[in-house]
Amino acid sequence: DAKEGVEYLLQVSYVGYQMEELKCQTGDVGTVVLKEDAQLLEEVVVKADRPLMQMKGSRMVFEASVLDKLEGKKAPYLLSLVPQVSSFSGNLYVGSNSATVYVNDRRLNGNELTTYLQNLDADRIDRVEVQNMRSSDVAGNVSGGVIYIYTKAPQLGLSGNVSLYGSTPRAGFYDWSPDATWYWGTEKWNLYGSYAYDQDKYGSTGNAVSSMMQNNMRHTSSSSESNRKLSHVYKLGSTVNIADSHTLNVEFNGNNNRSPEWNRRRADVLWEDLLSGDNETGVMISQSTSSSQFYNAGVLYNWKFDRRGSFFKLLANYNHRQD
């Protein structure tokens, strides 16, 4: 036990820092500041596996990067593995509440979000953070849960990827979906981009027979439905480290469905009089088309101003949508 009035030698040390020694007596010794040991830091290598899930403040963090066998899968598949997150009719939920979604701290919604996630490879996601309570770091107009998706930082140098998916089922239906990504950069700056093209045709057929005995009529119908979709999704951006702890990101992205999506339905109907043998036929055809265009231009400034991870972010966004 330490005794009052007796002088002691206190040693304070931590991995990567120089040891400090000071003479003191019992009581408050004040603040002890350690200096970095540059030589020791260069020799220290920390290797540790991250847990799949952990709590950080008010957020549940799902470490997607520790998962294997995500090649060939898209972001919606990965999100289906995240606890508390579910989807219904293209909308995301945290628990029973609708979710607001941020990708790399940029808010996405509507068709922009749907298209982005459908074209984002699951193995490009580093982590997903889920927040189901109000917090000071959430905008005042956000209600319900919040999902934060963070993608992996690209490797240095020049890299790219091209993939192709296609199918030719029966009845002339098909799916043709090539996409490509590229990255070129150094530790100070980078340029990146991606492009995805999706064209498909799909449909269904059906038959129904009903007898209406009250008026001796038999009604027979056959129906078919076909749909066609054509879309272009693109992204081009750059990130620059303008100074220590200061980063500027500029990005332009969007999707173009200017070639009309169409839906066509056809029904062939036969009415037969079971007593007289008379019959009548009819054809009903309906067709609808739609097209849309969306693009987003954004500038993100990020300043990390201390070693505890505190930061200041400023985001400017311009969105344009045309249906």
FILUMMAR-306837 format. One record per residue (C-alpha): residue in three letters; x, y, z; residue number from 1. Coordinates in Angstrom, 2 decimals. Example, Ala and Ser with C-alpha at 12.3 -4.5 7.8 and 13.67 -1.06 7.14 Angstrom:
<res ALA	X 12.30	Y -4.50	Z 7.80	n 1>
<res SER	X 13.67	Y -1.06	Z 7.14	n 2>
//
This chain:
<res ASP	X 0.00	Y 0.00	Z 0.00	n 1>
<res ALA	X 1.22	Y 3.50	Z -0.85	n 2>
<res LYS	X 2.02	Y 5.67	Z 2.15	n 3>
<res GLU	X 1.50	Y 9.39	Z 2.39	n 4>
<res GLY	X 4.64	Y 11.51	Z 2.42	n 5>
<res VAL	X 6.70	Y 8.84	Z 0.66	n 6>
<res GLU	X 8.12	Y 9.54	Z -2.82	n 7>
<res TYR	X 7.58	Y 6.89	Z -5.52	n 8>
<res LEU	X 8.83	Y 6.34	Z -9.08	n 9>
<res LEU	X 5.90	Y 5.96	Z -11.51	n 10>
<res GLN	X 6.46	Y 4.35	Z -14.91	n 11>
<res VAL	X 3.83	Y 4.82	Z -17.67	n 12>
<res SER	X 4.13	Y 2.85	Z -20.93	n 13>
<res TYR	X 2.02	Y 1.78	Z -23.91	n 14>
<res VAL	X 2.75	Y -0.15	Z -27.11	n 15>
<res GLY	X 4.17	Y 2.21	Z -29.74	n 16>
<res TYR	X 5.05	Y 5.00	Z -27.27	n 17>
<res GLN	X 8.13	Y 5.94	Z -25.26	n 18>
<res MET	X 8.06	Y 5.13	Z -21.54	n 19>
<res GLU	X 7.70	Y 8.07	Z -19.16	n 20>
<res GLU	X 9.03	Y 8.04	Z -15.59	n 21>
<res LEU	X 8.14	Y 10.60	Z -12.95	n 22>
<res LYS	X 8.60	Y 10.93	Z -9.23	n 23>
<res CYS	X 5.40	Y 11.43	Z -7.28	n 24>
<res GLN	X 3.60	Y 10.97	Z -4.02	n 25>
<res THR	X 0.12	Y 9.61	Z -3.37	n 26>
<res GLY	X -2.73	Y 11.60	Z -4.92	n 27>
<res ASP	X -3.43	Y 13.10	Z -8.32	n 28>
<res VAL	X -0.33	Y 13.08	Z -10.55	n 29>
<res GLY	X -1.97	Y 15.15	Z -13.30	n 30>
<res THR	X -1.96	Y 14.38	Z -17.04	n 31>
<res VAL	X 0.81	Y 12.19	Z -18.42	n 32>
<res VAL	X 1.48	Y 12.63	Z -22.16	n 33>
<res LEU	X 3.39	Y 9.86	Z -23.98	n 34>
<res LYS	X 5.51	Y 10.49	Z -27.08	n 35>
<res GLU	X 5.27	Y 8.20	Z -30.10	n 36>
<res ASP	X 8.17	Y 5.80	Z -30.63	n 37>
<res ALA	X 8.52	Y 5.88	Z -34.44	n 38>
<res GLN	X 11.03	Y 3.02	Z -34.50	n 39>
<res LEU	X 8.85	Y 0.78	Z -32.40	n 40>
<res LEU	X 5.72	Y 1.60	Z -34.39	n 41>
<res GLU	X 7.39	Y 0.43	Z -37.60	n 42>
<res GLU	X 8.11	Y -2.95	Z -36.01	n 43>
<res VAL	X 4.65	Y -3.54	Z -34.55	n 44>
<res VAL	X 2.26	Y -5.64	Z -36.66	n 45>
<res VAL	X -1.18	Y -6.26	Z -35.23	n 46>
<res LYS	X -3.11	Y -9.19	Z -36.70	n 47>
<res ALA	X -6.62	Y -9.89	Z -35.46	n 48>
<res ASP	X -9.87	Y -11.23	Z -36.93	n 49>
<res ARG	X -12.81	Y -8.87	Z -36.62	n 50>
<res PRO	X -16.04	Y -10.28	Z -35.17	n 51>
<res LEU	X -18.95	Y -10.57	Z -37.57	n 52>
<res MET	X -21.14	Y -8.30	Z -35.41	n 53>
<res GLN	X -20.42	Y -5.80	Z -32.66	n 54>
<res MET	X -22.02	Y -2.75	Z -31.08	n 55>
<res LYS	X -20.41	Y 0.67	Z -31.52	n 56>
<res GLY	X -22.34	Y 3.33	Z -29.68	n 57>
<res SER	X -25.93	Y 3.29	Z -30.94	n 58>
<res ARG	X -25.06	Y 1.27	Z -34.08	n 59>
<res MET	X -24.92	Y -2.47	Z -34.69	n 60>
<res VAL	X -21.96	Y -3.10	Z -37.03	n 61>
<res PHE	X -22.09	Y -6.07	Z -39.42	n 62>
<res GLU	X -18.56	Y -6.75	Z -40.73	n 63>
<res ALA	X -19.34	Y -8.01	Z -44.24	n 64>
<res SER	X -15.65	Y -8.21	Z -45.18	n 65>
<res VAL	X -15.13	Y -11.28	Z -42.98	n 66>
<res LEU	X -17.63	Y -13.31	Z -45.01	n 67>
<res ASP	X -16.52	Y -15.71	Z -47.72	n 68>
<res LYS	X -18.22	Y -16.88	Z -50.91	n 69>
<res LEU	X -19.88	Y -13.59	Z -51.84	n 70>
<res GLU	X -18.56	Y -13.62	Z -55.43	n 71>
<res GLY	X -21.32	Y -13.33	Z -58.00	n 72>
<res LYS	X -23.88	Y -12.05	Z -55.48	n 73>
<res LYS	X -25.30	Y -8.54	Z -55.22	n 74>
<res ALA	X -25.94	Y -6.18	Z -52.31	n 75>
<res PRO	X -29.59	Y -7.22	Z -51.65	n 76>
<res TYR	X -28.36	Y -10.76	Z -50.86	n 77>
<res LEU	X -25.85	Y -9.44	Z -48.31	n 78>
<res LEU	X -28.45	Y -7.17	Z -46.70	n 79>
<res SER	X -30.72	Y -10.20	Z -46.23	n 80>
<res LEU	X -28.04	Y -11.61	Z -43.90	n 81>
<res VAL	X -27.90	Y -8.51	Z -41.67	n 82>
<res PRO	X -29.91	Y -8.84	Z -38.42	n 83>
<res GLN	X -32.86	Y -6.42	Z -38.06	n 84>
<res VAL	X -32.79	Y -5.60	Z -41.80	n 85>
<res SER	X -35.56	Y -6.84	Z -44.12	n 86>
<res SER	X -37.00	Y -5.86	Z -47.49	n 87>
<res PHE	X -40.51	Y -5.85	Z -48.92	n 88>
<res SER	X -41.59	Y -4.66	Z -52.38	n 89>
<res GLY	X -38.23	Y -3.03	Z -52.95	n 90>
<res ASN	X -38.24	Y -1.10	Z -49.65	n 91>
<res LEU	X -35.81	Y -1.68	Z -46.77	n 92>
<res TYR	X -36.84	Y -1.88	Z -43.12	n 93>
<res VAL	X -35.09	Y -1.89	Z -39.76	n 94>
<res GLY	X -37.36	Y -4.00	Z -37.60	n 95>
<res SER	X -40.87	Y -2.85	Z -38.48	n 96>
<res ASN	X -39.82	Y 0.71	Z -39.40	n 97>
<res SER	X -38.95	Y 1.94	Z -42.89	n 98>
<res ALA	X -35.23	Y 2.61	Z -43.26	n 99>
<res THR	X -33.24	Y 5.58	Z -44.49	n 100>
<res VAL	X -30.14	Y 4.37	Z -46.35	n 101>
<res TYR	X -26.71	Y 6.01	Z -46.66	n 102>
<res VAL	X -23.98	Y 4.67	Z -48.95	n 103>
<res ASN	X -20.52	Y 5.96	Z -47.97	n 104>
<res ASP	X -22.31	Y 8.70	Z -45.97	n 105>
<res ARG	X -24.38	Y 9.79	Z -48.98	n 106>
<res ARG	X -28.15	Y 9.41	Z -48.70	n 107>
<res LEU	X -29.87	Y 7.43	Z -51.48	n 108>
<res ASN	X -33.56	Y 6.65	Z -51.93	n 109>
<res GLY	X -36.17	Y 5.58	Z -54.42	n 110>
<res ASN	X -35.14	Y 4.22	Z -57.81	n 111>
<res GLU	X -31.60	Y 5.54	Z -57.36	n 112>
<res LEU	X -31.11	Y 3.34	Z -54.28	n 113>
<res THR	X -32.79	Y 0.29	Z -55.85	n 114>
<res THR	X -30.71	Y 0.49	Z -59.01	n 115>
<res TYR	X -27.47	Y 1.10	Z -57.10	n 116>
<res LEU	X -27.95	Y -1.91	Z -54.81	n 117>
<res GLN	X -28.96	Y -4.20	Z -57.67	n 118>
<res ASN	X -25.66	Y -3.38	Z -59.41	n 119>
<res LEU	X -23.38	Y -3.35	Z -56.33	n 120>
<res ASP	X -21.37	Y -6.55	Z -55.88	n 121>
<res ALA	X -21.74	Y -8.00	Z -52.39	n 122>
<res ASP	X -17.99	Y -8.58	Z -52.04	n 123>
<res ARG	X -17.40	Y -4.84	Z -52.56	n 124>
<res ILE	X -19.11	Y -4.05	Z -49.23	n 125>
<res ASP	X -16.85	Y -3.64	Z -46.20	n 126>
<res ARG	X -19.48	Y -3.27	Z -43.49	n 127>
<res VAL	X -23.13	Y -2.43	Z -42.80	n 128>
<res GLU	X -24.12	Y -0.37	Z -39.75	n 129>
<res VAL	X -27.69	Y -0.41	Z -38.46	n 130>
<res GLN	X -29.22	Y 2.16	Z -36.13	n 131>
<res ASN	X -32.77	Y 1.81	Z -34.86	n 132>
<res MET	X -32.89	Y 4.72	Z -32.44	n 133>
<res ARG	X -32.61	Y 8.50	Z -32.61	n 134>
<res SER	X -29.10	Y 9.93	Z -32.36	n 135>
<res SER	X -27.41	Y 13.30	Z -32.72	n 136>
<res ASP	X -25.60	Y 12.19	Z -35.89	n 137>
<res VAL	X -28.89	Y 11.59	Z -37.76	n 138>
<res ALA	X -30.59	Y 14.37	Z -39.70	n 139>
<res GLY	X -33.66	Y 15.84	Z -38.05	n 140>
<res ASN	X -35.95	Y 14.85	Z -40.94	n 141>
<res VAL	X -35.03	Y 11.15	Z -40.66	n 142>
<res SER	X -37.53	Y 8.87	Z -38.95	n 143>
<res GLY	X -37.45	Y 5.12	Z -38.37	n 144>
<res GLY	X -34.25	Y 3.09	Z -38.73	n 145>
<res VAL	X -31.05	Y 4.01	Z -40.56	n 146>
<res ILE	X -28.78	Y 1.71	Z -42.61	n 147>
<res TYR	X -25.22	Y 2.80	Z -43.38	n 148>
<res ILE	X -23.41	Y 0.87	Z -46.16	n 149>
<res TYR	X -19.64	Y 1.34	Z -46.53	n 150>
<res THR	X -17.77	Y -0.09	Z -49.51	n 151>
<res LYS	X -14.16	Y -1.27	Z -49.53	n 152>
<res ALA	X -11.40	Y 1.12	Z -50.48	n 153>
<res PRO	X -10.02	Y 0.17	Z -53.92	n 154>
<res GLN	X -6.43	Y -1.04	Z -54.23	n 155>
<res LEU	X -3.78	Y 1.32	Z -55.52	n 156>
<res GLY	X -2.81	Y 1.33	Z -59.17	n 157>
<res LEU	X -5.01	Y 0.50	Z -62.16	n 158>
<res SER	X -7.64	Y -2.19	Z -61.80	n 159>
<res GLY	X -10.90	Y -3.16	Z -63.46	n 160>
<res ASN	X -13.52	Y -5.81	Z -63.78	n 161>
<res VAL	X -15.93	Y -6.93	Z -66.51	n 162>
<res SER	X -18.70	Y -9.45	Z -65.91	n 163>
<res LEU	X -21.54	Y -10.83	Z -67.99	n 164>
<res TYR	X -24.74	Y -12.63	Z -67.12	n 165>
<res GLY	X -27.16	Y -14.01	Z -69.66	n 166>
<res SER	X -30.00	Y -16.50	Z -69.87	n 167>
<res THR	X -32.35	Y -17.72	Z -72.62	n 168>
<res PRO	X -35.36	Y -19.52	Z -71.15	n 169>
<res ARG	X -38.26	Y -20.71	Z -73.28	n 170>
<res ALA	X -40.82	Y -18.55	Z -75.12	n 171>
<res GLY	X -38.17	Y -16.06	Z -76.29	n 172>
<res PHE	X -37.51	Y -14.57	Z -72.86	n 173>
<res TYR	X -33.96	Y -13.55	Z -72.01	n 174>
<res ASP	X -31.71	Y -11.57	Z -69.67	n 175>
<res TRP	X -28.54	Y -9.74	Z -70.80	n 176>
<res SER	X -26.56	Y -7.91	Z -68.09	n 177>
<res PRO	X -22.92	Y -6.92	Z -68.76	n 178>
<res ASP	X -21.16	Y -4.53	Z -66.36	n 179>
<res ALA	X -17.69	Y -3.08	Z -65.83	n 180>
<res THR	X -15.80	Y -1.17	Z -63.12	n 181>
<res TRP	X -12.41	Y 0.54	Z -63.13	n 182>
<res TYR	X -10.11	Y 2.32	Z -60.69	n 183>
<res TRP	X -6.87	Y 4.25	Z -61.09	n 184>
<res GLY	X -5.12	Y 6.03	Z -58.25	n 185>
<res THR	X -2.35	Y 6.63	Z -55.75	n 186>
<res GLU	X -2.31	Y 7.36	Z -52.02	n 187>
<res LYS	X -3.09	Y 11.03	Z -52.78	n 188>
<res TRP	X -5.79	Y 10.79	Z -55.46	n 189>
<res ASN	X -7.91	Y 8.36	Z -57.45	n 190>
<res LEU	X -10.33	Y 8.16	Z -60.34	n 191>
<res TYR	X -13.05	Y 5.53	Z -60.49	n 192>
<res GLY	X -16.07	Y 4.60	Z -62.54	n 193>
<res SER	X -18.57	Y 1.89	Z -63.36	n 194>
<res TYR	X -21.16	Y 1.07	Z -66.00	n 195>
<res ALA	X -23.91	Y -1.56	Z -66.04	n 196>
<res TYR	X -26.35	Y -2.45	Z -68.80	n 197>
<res ASP	X -29.45	Y -4.53	Z -68.21	n 198>
<res GLN	X -31.88	Y -5.75	Z -70.87	n 199>
<res ASP	X -34.41	Y -8.47	Z -70.24	n 200>
<res LYS	X -37.72	Y -9.80	Z -71.41	n 201>
<res TYR	X -39.91	Y -11.93	Z -69.18	n 202>
<res GLY	X -43.53	Y -12.98	Z -68.93	n 203>
<res SER	X -46.12	Y -15.59	Z -68.01	n 204>
<res THR	X -49.00	Y -17.57	Z -69.53	n 205>
<res GLY	X -52.17	Y -19.01	Z -68.04	n 206>
<res ASN	X -55.43	Y -20.80	Z -68.88	n 207>
<res ALA	X -58.82	Y -20.85	Z -67.16	n 208>
<res VAL	X -62.04	Y -22.77	Z -67.86	n 209>
<res SER	X -65.32	Y -22.04	Z -66.08	n 210>
<res SER	X -68.89	Y -23.33	Z -66.68	n 211>
<res MET	X -71.83	Y -21.07	Z -65.87	n 212>
<res MET	X -74.65	Y -23.59	Z -65.61	n 213>
<res GLN	X -77.30	Y -21.00	Z -64.84	n 214>
<res ASN	X -77.40	Y -19.91	Z -68.48	n 215>
<res ASN	X -75.78	Y -22.97	Z -70.10	n 216>
<res MET	X -72.69	Y -21.03	Z -71.07	n 217>
<res ARG	X -69.07	Y -22.18	Z -70.88	n 218>
<res HIS	X -66.35	Y -19.59	Z -70.71	n 219>
<res THR	X -62.77	Y -20.49	Z -71.74	n 220>
<res SER	X -59.87	Y -18.04	Z -71.68	n 221>
<res SER	X -56.12	Y -18.09	Z -72.16	n 222>
<res SER	X -53.85	Y -15.20	Z -71.27	n 223>
<res SER	X -50.23	Y -14.16	Z -71.67	n 224>
<res GLU	X -48.17	Y -11.32	Z -70.31	n 225>
<res SER	X -44.77	Y -10.09	Z -71.45	n 226>
<res ASN	X -42.51	Y -7.38	Z -70.06	n 227>
<res ARG	X -39.37	Y -5.77	Z -71.38	n 228>
<res LYS	X -36.82	Y -3.63	Z -69.51	n 229>
<res LEU	X -33.73	Y -1.74	Z -70.66	n 230>
<res SER	X -31.54	Y 0.34	Z -68.33	n 231>
<res HIS	X -28.11	Y 1.97	Z -68.13	n 232>
<res VAL	X -26.42	Y 2.65	Z -64.75	n 233>
<res TYR	X -23.21	Y 4.67	Z -64.57	n 234>
<res LYS	X -20.86	Y 6.32	Z -62.07	n 235>
<res LEU	X -17.76	Y 8.51	Z -62.41	n 236>
<res GLY	X -15.87	Y 10.08	Z -59.53	n 237>
<res SER	X -12.60	Y 11.21	Z -57.99	n 238>
<res THR	X -11.20	Y 11.47	Z -54.45	n 239>
<res VAL	X -8.30	Y 13.77	Z -53.55	n 240>
<res ASN	X -6.40	Y 14.11	Z -50.26	n 241>
<res ILE	X -5.94	Y 17.87	Z -50.46	n 242>
<res ALA	X -3.99	Y 17.97	Z -47.15	n 243>
<res ASP	X -3.40	Y 15.85	Z -44.08	n 244>
<res SER	X -6.82	Y 14.83	Z -42.68	n 245>
<res HIS	X -8.66	Y 16.76	Z -45.45	n 246>
<res THR	X -10.37	Y 14.79	Z -48.24	n 247>
<res LEU	X -12.51	Y 15.96	Z -51.15	n 248>
<res ASN	X -14.72	Y 13.63	Z -53.21	n 249>
<res VAL	X -16.59	Y 14.55	Z -56.40	n 250>
<res GLU	X -18.98	Y 12.08	Z -58.03	n 251>
<res PHE	X -21.54	Y 11.97	Z -60.83	n 252>
<res ASN	X -23.87	Y 8.98	Z -61.09	n 253>
<res GLY	X -27.23	Y 8.08	Z -62.49	n 254>
<res ASN	X -29.43	Y 5.64	Z -64.34	n 255>
<res ASN	X -31.14	Y 5.99	Z -67.67	n 256>
<res ASN	X -34.28	Y 4.10	Z -68.66	n 257>
<res ARG	X -35.09	Y 6.35	Z -71.62	n 258>
<res SER	X -35.82	Y 3.34	Z -73.83	n 259>
<res PRO	X -39.38	Y 2.63	Z -72.72	n 260>
<res GLU	X -40.10	Y -0.29	Z -70.45	n 261>
<res TRP	X -43.28	Y -1.95	Z -71.65	n 262>
<res ASN	X -45.86	Y -4.37	Z -70.39	n 263>
<res ARG	X -48.25	Y -6.17	Z -72.76	n 264>
<res ARG	X -51.18	Y -8.39	Z -71.84	n 265>
<res ARG	X -53.31	Y -10.50	Z -74.22	n 266>
<res ALA	X -56.38	Y -12.56	Z -73.39	n 267>
<res ASP	X -58.17	Y -14.88	Z -75.86	n 268>
<res VAL	X -61.74	Y -15.64	Z -74.78	n 269>
<res LEU	X -64.24	Y -18.25	Z -76.07	n 270>
<res TRP	X -67.94	Y -18.30	Z -75.08	n 271>
<res GLU	X -69.89	Y -21.49	Z -75.91	n 272>
<res ASP	X -73.64	Y -22.08	Z -75.61	n 273>
<res LEU	X -73.87	Y -25.71	Z -74.46	n 274>
<res LEU	X -77.45	Y -26.14	Z -75.80	n 275>
<res SER	X -77.26	Y -24.57	Z -79.27	n 276>
<res GLY	X -73.56	Y -25.06	Z -79.90	n 277>
<res ASP	X -73.16	Y -21.41	Z -80.86	n 278>
<res ASN	X -69.94	Y -19.74	Z -79.84	n 279>
<res GLU	X -68.26	Y -16.37	Z -79.85	n 280>
<res THR	X -64.62	Y -15.41	Z -79.57	n 281>
<res GLY	X -62.89	Y -12.26	Z -78.46	n 282>
<res VAL	X -59.39	Y -10.87	Z -77.93	n 283>
<res MET	X -58.44	Y -8.29	Z -75.33	n 284>
<res ILE	X -55.04	Y -6.57	Z -75.56	n 285>
<res SER	X -53.59	Y -3.95	Z -73.24	n 286>
<res GLN	X -50.16	Y -2.36	Z -73.37	n 287>
<res SER	X -48.41	Y 0.22	Z -71.21	n 288>
<res THR	X -44.98	Y 1.87	Z -71.37	n 289>
<res SER	X -42.84	Y 3.90	Z -68.97	n 290>
<res SER	X -39.42	Y 5.52	Z -68.98	n 291>
<res SER	X -37.33	Y 7.44	Z -66.48	n 292>
<res GLN	X -33.99	Y 9.20	Z -66.08	n 293>
<res PHE	X -32.14	Y 10.10	Z -62.89	n 294>
<res TYR	X -28.75	Y 11.58	Z -62.19	n 295>
<res ASN	X -26.94	Y 12.91	Z -59.14	n 296>
<res ALA	X -23.93	Y 15.24	Z -58.81	n 297>
<res GLY	X -22.31	Y 15.45	Z -55.39	n 298>
<res VAL	X -19.33	Y 16.98	Z -53.59	n 299>
<res LEU	X -18.23	Y 15.63	Z -50.19	n 300>
<res TYR	X -15.62	Y 17.33	Z -47.97	n 301>
<res ASN	X -14.30	Y 15.42	Z -44.95	n 302>
<res TRP	X -12.03	Y 16.76	Z -42.18	n 303>
<res LYS	X -10.71	Y 14.47	Z -39.43	n 304>
<res PHE	X -9.48	Y 16.85	Z -36.77	n 305>
<res ASP	X -8.24	Y 14.63	Z -33.92	n 306>
<res ARG	X -6.94	Y 11.14	Z -33.18	n 307>
<res ARG	X -10.17	Y 10.00	Z -31.57	n 308>
<res GLY	X -11.93	Y 9.79	Z -34.91	n 309>
<res SER	X -13.87	Y 13.06	Z -34.66	n 310>
<res PHE	X -14.73	Y 14.52	Z -38.04	n 311>
<res PHE	X -16.55	Y 17.29	Z -39.85	n 312>
<res LYS	X -18.35	Y 16.52	Z -43.12	n 313>
<res LEU	X -19.93	Y 18.81	Z -45.64	n 314>
<res LEU	X -22.05	Y 17.38	Z -48.47	n 315>
<res ALA	X -23.55	Y 19.19	Z -51.45	n 316>
<res ASN	X -25.94	Y 17.22	Z -53.68	n 317>
<res TYR	X -27.91	Y 17.97	Z -56.83	n 318>
<res ASN	X -30.55	Y 15.47	Z -58.00	n 319>
<res HIS	X -32.54	Y 15.46	Z -61.23	n 320>
<res ARG	X -35.34	Y 13.07	Z -62.12	n 321>
<res GLN	X -37.48	Y 12.89	Z -65.24	n 322>
<res ASP	X -40.31	Y 10.41	Z -65.88	n 323>
//
